[in-house]
């Protein structure tokens, strides 16, 4: 039996951005930085995004502009900044 780690996201409405960074590497990153990674191909980035978002292709947004992987974001940081 193969054990699979559960997806990091619990909501099917989670948006995942996919695109290339300034070095031409593929990036997939959840919109508030909860998860993300660098990939050698678009197919691998999409596969990862689908796994993490619970197989919801409608929530994957492919960007035409560059995207840089930023794992320094805190989940819900936008909400805490608005409240301040």
Secondary structure as GFF3:
##gff-version 3
##sequence-region A 1 84
A	DSSP	beta_strand	16	20	.	.	.	ID=ss1
A	DSSP	beta_strand	26	30	.	.	.	ID=ss2
A	DSSP	beta_strand	36	39	.	.	.	ID=ss3
A	DSSP	alpha_helix	42	52	.	.	.	ID=ss4
A	DSSP	three_ten_helix	57	59	.	.	.	ID=ss5
A	DSSP	beta_strand	60	62	.	.	.	ID=ss6
A	DSSP	alpha_helix	77	83	.	.	.	ID=ss7
###
